[in-house]
Amino acid sequence: MQNVTLDVKQNGILIEMELEKAIDQENIAAWQSDSDWFYITLYQVTGDSSKLAADKLPEGIRDFQVIISQESTQLGVRLHHPIEYYDITQDETAYQILASLHYPSDLFTALPALQQYDTMEKELGMPKSLRSWMYITGFALTVNGLLTQEQDETNWETKIGLGTLFATYIADKLWPKS
């Protein structure tokens, strides 16, 4: 192994490993311990632990260890948050392995980037002055129509007044507030 890069993101951590040659995917193992450590073991890979050790750890990583044995290289990353799932891919042409470690999704609700978005439901309702004017007009037309109508027929004022009241009610329920 030639180089290891640790990159902390809001939703997890990226670990990029540069190798001298490609290895079989079966020779890559990863797991998480109960003590906040996440381990990646690369079988049949060697390296110099002093060159691979990080001089300065990115914020979000508590500790980083490189353990070299005769048969494998193990990277240990101690984190502040548990890993919910991970994905390890290999670019065999560039001899690189990328491990994407993802935090649990319930941590996303606390992310500053997501707090900028308005997640509240849009409130509905027409402007108060328009709503008042429409209700007063509809009520006045309806009352005037009822007072002046003949016994058997409903006059135009009653019809328009009731229609205005109904339309105002529906529009008020569907009109998005700005």
GIVENFEN-V30124 format. One record per pair of residues at least 12 apart in sequence whose C-alpha atoms are under 6 Angstrom apart, sorted by the first residue. I is the first residue (numbers start at 1). J is the second residue. Records with the same first field share a line. If there is no record, write none. Layout:
I = J + J
This chain:
1 = 19 + 46 + 47
2 = 18 + 19
3 = 17 + 18 + 52
4 = 16 + 17
11 = 102 + 103
12 = 101 + 102 + 103
13 = 101
14 = 99 + 100
15 = 98 + 99
16 = 97 + 98
17 = 96 + 97
18 = 96
19 = 95 + 96
21 = 95
22 = 92 + 95
27 = 42 + 43
28 = 41 + 42
29 = 41
36 = 78 + 79
37 = 77 + 78
38 = 76 + 77
39 = 75 + 76
40 = 74 + 75
41 = 73 + 74
42 = 72 + 73
43 = 71 + 72
44 = 71 + 72
45 = 72 + 73
46 = 73
49 = 66
61 = 79
62 = 78 + 79
63 = 77 + 78
64 = 76 + 77
83 = 102 + 103
84 = 102 + 103 + 104
85 = 102
86 = 100 + 101 + 102
87 = 99 + 100
123 = 177
124 = 173 + 175 + 176 + 177
125 = 172 + 173 + 175 + 176 + 177
126 = 172 + 175
135 = 165
138 = 161 + 164 + 165
141 = 157 + 161
142 = 158 + 161 + 162
145 = 157 + 158
